[in-house]
Each structure stands twice: as C-alpha cells, then as structure tokens.
Amino acid sequence: MSFLRACLLALLLPLLAAPALAQTAEFDALVTSLPEGSYGERGAVVGAIALTGDPRAEAVLTALLDGTLGVIEATGQVVTLTPAPADALTGAAVEGPAAKIRVNNGLRRDIRAALGILTLADPDPAKRLAAADAAFRAPDAAQYDLLDAAFAREENPAVKSRLAEARAVAILAGDFSDADKREAIDIIADRGDADAQRILTPFAASADLEIAQAATAALTAIQQSRMLWGYAQNIWYGLSLGSVLLLAAIGLAITFGVMGVINMAHGELVMLGAYTTYAVQEAIRQNAPGLFDWSLLIAAPLAFLVAGAVGVAIERGIVRHLYGRALETLLATWGVSLILQQSVRSIFGPNNREVGNPSWMSGSFDVGQMTVTWNRLWILLFALAVFAVLLFVMKRTAVGLQMRAVTQNRPMAASMGIRTNWVDALTFGLGAGIAGLAGVALSQIDNVSPNLGQSYIVDSFMVVVFGGAGNIWGTLAGAFSLGIVNKFLEPYAGAVLAKIIVLVAIILFIQKRPRGLFAVKGRAVEG
C-alpha cells in the first residue's frame, strides 16, 4: 500500500467514529473527491466510503463500478448518469453536461473489495458477521486495510473473532512478513473447518520452510479436529434417524408384542398421520393463516385420533377373526395397506403434497463444527416425549397393567376377568395412534405421498425384532442403535448396502438371541 494511501486512511478513520451528522458530511466530502487524484488515491477514497456505513455508499460505489457515475466539471458535482442525470448524494435532477468518472482495473478491484465488505459498518451484528465470513472465503490482500480498520473498531466478540480470521487470510494472500504469516496461520488453524483447511493447504508446499512447517502442523490439527467432529455429526445423524425409527416402530412394538399380529398396514397408518397434517395445514392456510405456527400442535391429536380409529376398525373388522393365524393376518393387513394407499391416491392424488415447517422448526444452528437442524431436534424431543408418555401409560395406569398382563399370559389374564378382546382393540388403536403421530413428525422431513409408509415398515420390524417384541425399552435401544450404526456405515458402504449389512447382522444376532435385546418375560412367552 502506498504511503499516500496510508496517510489518507489514517486521516479518514478518526472521522468515521464521529457523530452521525459529521459522518454524513464526511461521506459527502468523500464522494465529491472521487473524480480527483490518482487511481491509487481514489482507491483509498473508495475504501473510506465503504467504512462510513452510509446507506448511500452501495449505490454510489455500484454506479462507479458500472461506469454510470459522472461529474459536472463546471461545478464538481458528482452525478449518476442513468436513467437521467441526478445528484449522487440527494437524487435531485440536475442539468448540464457530465463526464463519466473513469476507472481502471486496480480501482475496479478496490471497488469490488469495498462492496464485498460494505456491511462491515452495518449496525446489525449479523450482517457484519456475514460480511466477515464473505471476506474470509474470498481472500484478497487489497481488503486488508478495510478489514484492519473494521477489526479495530469492532466491539462484538463474535464479529471481532471472524474479522481476525478474515484479516489473517488477507495477510496470507499479500506480501507480509513471515512472522505475520505464521501468526495468521495459527489464527486460521483455530477455526478448524473445511474452509480453513482449503486456505492453508497451498502453504504446506511453500518454499519457505518455516511457513510450510507451520501450515503442515496446522493442517494436521485441523484434520484431527474435523475427524472428531465428523464422528459427533454421525452420532447426531444416527440419533435423528433413531428418533424417526422409534416413532415409526413403537406402535408396532405394542401390537406385535401384545397381540402377536404382524401388521403390514402399519406404514399406511403412519401415512394417514402425515396426510392429516397436510389437511390441517391446508385448512389453516385457507381460513386462519396466522395459526400456521400452531398447525403441528393442532394436527398431532387429530392424527392420533384418525390413525387410532382406523386401527380399531382394522382390528375389529379383520384382525380379531384371524388370531393365531399369522400368515393369514399378514396377508390380510397387507391387503388393507393396498386399500389405504389407493384410497389416499383417489382423495389426494398420487403426487407429493407440501407440508410446511412452522417458523420454530425452520433453520439450523451450529455446535462447534456440527450443524443441527431445528426440525430434527424437535422430532427427537417429540419422540422422547411420546416414549415417556407411553411408558407412563404402560407402567402407571390400569390400562397399561392390563396390556402387560395380556402380553405375559393371555389365558391367565382372561381368567382373572380382564376383557382380552377389549384390550386387543385398545392396544391396536393405541399402536395405530402412535403411528399417526409418527406421520406428523415424518411430514416435516420426508415427502408426503401414498408411499410414505413403505419406506419405514421394514426398518420398523427390524427395530422391534432387534429390541425385543413387546418391550418398549428394547424398541428405544434398538431404534437408536440401528440409527447410529446405519449412519456410520453409510459413508463407507452407501445407504442401500448399509441397510443390507444391518439386516444380515440382525439375522445373525437373532440366531443367538431369538427374543432380542430385552425379552419380555412371562409364562406364556417362556412356554
């Protein structure tokens, strides 16, 4: 940077901290001086204009870059040339011949750099943070002075840290001392993400031995950090998948465990929950848009009731006539699944339906180098809440006691006066209702279509068999175990092969432990 540019910036920067009126006057003076001086001096003026934070700066600099900024030579008034000559500061129409302010490649580079980090002076910290990130990802030594000035006046700790990183990449991109570059490498290494790795990789092959060694050590530390965060991200993905499997399988675990029924229509009950959510959101969009953020809270109990009612109808109309005949039950419920799919196609059509995310389920946040989406986090919490409520029902209520009694010894429960037929219907309805709740959750992360349930029925059965039929703790352990194992296998084997490997592993496991991880104990079961 030239001595003249340094002196000009040194004179301008104290003025940038002045009160608003003085800052506006300074902006006006800077714009008026744009046609004067050498290209290097005008580049310094461009940088100073960006640092003022004046809302007019972007328009003036864009016009200068586009070649639509001119000056009336007789008065020195700076004007925009299109669509009609107007004062660049006030927007008032002007008359008189105006000459275009000329720029060269160096000045264009300065203008682009100033525009790229223009929001570093924005009052909103989020915008300053975004500008610092943009400067970090596009290293340019020409931005160093602007970044250094912004760093000096920044008070927000998070933004100041990002500005330090952006300033460090500008140092690496420019002609600075080895000591400055080694310090910059350390700053970037502390960031520890893929962008830091990308920026430092070329310096590992530097002709300067000290720079190369510092970059190599930094890259090694970054790789180790990213590996650990990668494991953490896979665990999170596994927990997220496990929460979905838990919601889809826990209802199946109840019906399969209590009644011994292989319900092939379970996936379609999940689908009904998703379509109930869609219907609720459509009604809200048309009649009460302001309630959209409450749509899932409204849809959840309705989905439970709809799916539960269909489940009771299936049990009373079909399944109760086929107890003890596993193959016939499987075929009958498979037929029901086809009927439900075709019914939904006839009512809603075969195409995917849009189900929106409420504002509180949209977006994501970072934990270190791990990204967590709000919809997945809420689904995990929802799954655990459903599990906790179901556990309470099973352990602390009369209905749950009767369900467990029928699970452990149906003939003895019947002889003790428990209406096993009523328990069967209630159990099937409860399992179906929970499947409907799973549909509400799945509508937020998957396509709502007539085939939605088919994607989860096989995985649900694997979870139930692996965890132990009828044991909801086993379902919890099985769902999260299979979810985490799947996500660790997928990067190496692919999604399809990973599922095959898990299926084979479960088959081998069942050969050694036929009742799963947590077997239900009881005379009937053991007999």
PEPE-V954249 format. One record per residue. N is the residue number from 0. SS is DSSP state (hx for helix, st for strand, lp for the rest). Layout:
# PEPE-V954249
N_SS ; N_SS
This chain:
# PEPE-V954249
0_lp ; 1_lp ; 2_hx ; 3_hx ; 4_hx ; 5_hx ; 6_hx ; 7_hx ; 8_hx ; 9_hx ; 10_hx ; 11_hx ; 12_hx ; 13_hx ; 14_hx ; 15_hx ; 16_lp ; 17_lp ; 18_lp ; 19_hx ; 20_hx ; 21_hx ; 22_hx ; 23_hx ; 24_hx ; 25_hx ; 26_hx ; 27_hx ; 28_hx ; 29_hx ; 30_hx ; 31_hx ; 32_lp ; 33_lp ; 34_lp ; 35_lp ; 36_lp ; 37_lp ; 38_hx ; 39_hx ; 40_hx ; 41_hx ; 42_hx ; 43_hx ; 44_hx ; 45_hx ; 46_hx ; 47_hx ; 48_hx ; 49_hx ; 50_hx ; 51_hx ; 52_lp ; 53_lp ; 54_lp ; 55_lp ; 56_hx ; 57_hx ; 58_hx ; 59_hx ; 60_hx ; 61_hx ; 62_hx ; 63_hx ; 64_hx ; 65_hx ; 66_lp ; 67_lp ; 68_st ; 69_st ; 70_st ; 71_st ; 72_lp ; 73_lp ; 74_lp ; 75_lp ; 76_st ; 77_st ; 78_st ; 79_st ; 80_lp ; 81_lp ; 82_lp ; 83_lp ; 84_lp ; 85_st ; 86_st ; 87_lp ; 88_lp ; 89_lp ; 90_lp ; 91_lp ; 92_st ; 93_lp ; 94_lp ; 95_lp ; 96_lp ; 97_lp ; 98_st ; 99_st ; 100_lp ; 101_lp ; 102_lp ; 103_lp ; 104_hx ; 105_hx ; 106_hx ; 107_hx ; 108_hx ; 109_hx ; 110_hx ; 111_hx ; 112_hx ; 113_hx ; 114_hx ; 115_hx ; 116_lp ; 117_hx ; 118_hx ; 119_hx ; 120_hx ; 121_lp ; 122_lp ; 123_lp ; 124_hx ; 125_hx ; 126_hx ; 127_hx ; 128_hx ; 129_hx ; 130_hx ; 131_hx ; 132_hx ; 133_hx ; 134_hx ; 135_hx ; 136_hx ; 137_lp ; 138_lp ; 139_lp ; 140_hx ; 141_hx ; 142_hx ; 143_hx ; 144_hx ; 145_hx ; 146_hx ; 147_hx ; 148_hx ; 149_hx ; 150_hx ; 151_hx ; 152_hx ; 153_lp ; 154_lp ; 155_lp ; 156_hx ; 157_hx ; 158_hx ; 159_hx ; 160_hx ; 161_hx ; 162_hx ; 163_hx ; 164_hx ; 165_hx ; 166_hx ; 167_hx ; 168_hx ; 169_hx ; 170_hx ; 171_hx ; 172_hx ; 173_lp ; 174_lp ; 175_lp ; 176_lp ; 177_hx ; 178_hx ; 179_hx ; 180_hx ; 181_hx ; 182_hx ; 183_hx ; 184_hx ; 185_hx ; 186_hx ; 187_hx ; 188_hx ; 189_hx ; 190_hx ; 191_lp ; 192_lp ; 193_hx ; 194_hx ; 195_hx ; 196_hx ; 197_hx ; 198_hx ; 199_hx ; 200_hx ; 201_hx ; 202_hx ; 203_hx ; 204_hx ; 205_lp ; 206_lp ; 207_lp ; 208_hx ; 209_hx ; 210_hx ; 211_hx ; 212_hx ; 213_hx ; 214_hx ; 215_hx ; 216_hx ; 217_hx ; 218_hx ; 219_hx ; 220_hx ; 221_hx ; 222_hx ; 223_hx ; 224_hx ; 225_hx ; 226_hx ; 227_hx ; 228_hx ; 229_hx ; 230_hx ; 231_hx ; 232_hx ; 233_hx ; 234_hx ; 235_hx ; 236_hx ; 237_hx ; 238_hx ; 239_hx ; 240_hx ; 241_hx ; 242_hx ; 243_hx ; 244_hx ; 245_hx ; 246_hx ; 247_hx ; 248_hx ; 249_hx ; 250_hx ; 251_hx ; 252_hx ; 253_hx ; 254_hx ; 255_hx ; 256_hx ; 257_hx ; 258_hx ; 259_lp ; 260_lp ; 261_lp ; 262_lp ; 263_lp ; 264_lp ; 265_hx ; 266_hx ; 267_hx ; 268_hx ; 269_hx ; 270_hx ; 271_hx ; 272_hx ; 273_hx ; 274_hx ; 275_hx ; 276_hx ; 277_hx ; 278_hx ; 279_hx ; 280_hx ; 281_hx ; 282_hx ; 283_hx ; 284_hx ; 285_hx ; 286_hx ; 287_lp ; 288_hx ; 289_hx ; 290_hx ; 291_hx ; 292_hx ; 293_hx ; 294_hx ; 295_hx ; 296_hx ; 297_hx ; 298_hx ; 299_hx ; 300_hx ; 301_hx ; 302_hx ; 303_hx ; 304_hx ; 305_hx ; 306_hx ; 307_hx ; 308_hx ; 309_hx ; 310_hx ; 311_hx ; 312_hx ; 313_hx ; 314_hx ; 315_hx ; 316_hx ; 317_lp ; 318_hx ; 319_hx ; 320_hx ; 321_lp ; 322_lp ; 323_lp ; 324_lp ; 325_hx ; 326_hx ; 327_hx ; 328_hx ; 329_hx ; 330_hx ; 331_hx ; 332_hx ; 333_hx ; 334_hx ; 335_hx ; 336_hx ; 337_hx ; 338_hx ; 339_hx ; 340_hx ; 341_hx ; 342_hx ; 343_hx ; 344_hx ; 345_hx ; 346_hx ; 347_hx ; 348_lp ; 349_lp ; 350_lp ; 351_lp ; 352_st ; 353_lp ; 354_lp ; 355_lp ; 356_lp ; 357_lp ; 358_hx ; 359_hx ; 360_hx ; 361_lp ; 362_lp ; 363_st ; 364_st ; 365_st ; 366_st ; 367_lp ; 368_lp ; 369_st ; 370_st ; 371_st ; 372_st ; 373_hx ; 374_hx ; 375_hx ; 376_hx ; 377_hx ; 378_hx ; 379_hx ; 380_hx ; 381_hx ; 382_hx ; 383_hx ; 384_hx ; 385_hx ; 386_hx ; 387_hx ; 388_hx ; 389_hx ; 390_hx ; 391_hx ; 392_hx ; 393_hx ; 394_hx ; 395_hx ; 396_lp ; 397_hx ; 398_hx ; 399_hx ; 400_hx ; 401_hx ; 402_hx ; 403_hx ; 404_hx ; 405_hx ; 406_hx ; 407_hx ; 408_lp ; 409_hx ; 410_hx ; 411_hx ; 412_hx ; 413_hx ; 414_hx ; 415_lp ; 416_lp ; 417_lp ; 418_lp ; 419_hx ; 420_hx ; 421_hx ; 422_hx ; 423_hx ; 424_hx ; 425_hx ; 426_hx ; 427_hx ; 428_hx ; 429_hx ; 430_hx ; 431_hx ; 432_hx ; 433_hx ; 434_hx ; 435_hx ; 436_hx ; 437_hx ; 438_hx ; 439_hx ; 440_hx ; 441_hx ; 442_lp ; 443_lp ; 444_lp ; 445_lp ; 446_lp ; 447_st ; 448_lp ; 449_lp ; 450_lp ; 451_lp ; 452_lp ; 453_hx ; 454_hx ; 455_hx ; 456_hx ; 457_hx ; 458_hx ; 459_hx ; 460_hx ; 461_hx ; 462_hx ; 463_hx ; 464_hx ; 465_hx ; 466_hx ; 467_lp ; 468_lp ; 469_lp ; 470_lp ; 471_hx ; 472_hx ; 473_hx ; 474_hx ; 475_hx ; 476_hx ; 477_hx ; 478_hx ; 479_hx ; 480_hx ; 481_hx ; 482_hx ; 483_hx ; 484_hx ; 485_hx ; 486_hx ; 487_hx ; 488_hx ; 489_hx ; 490_hx ; 491_hx ; 492_hx ; 493_lp ; 494_hx ; 495_hx ; 496_hx ; 497_hx ; 498_hx ; 499_hx ; 500_hx ; 501_hx ; 502_hx ; 503_hx ; 504_hx ; 505_hx ; 506_hx ; 507_hx ; 508_hx ; 509_hx ; 510_hx ; 511_hx ; 512_lp ; 513_lp ; 514_lp ; 515_lp ; 516_lp ; 517_lp ; 518_lp ; 519_lp ; 520_lp ; 521_lp ; 522_hx ; 523_hx ; 524_hx ; 525_hx ; 526_lp
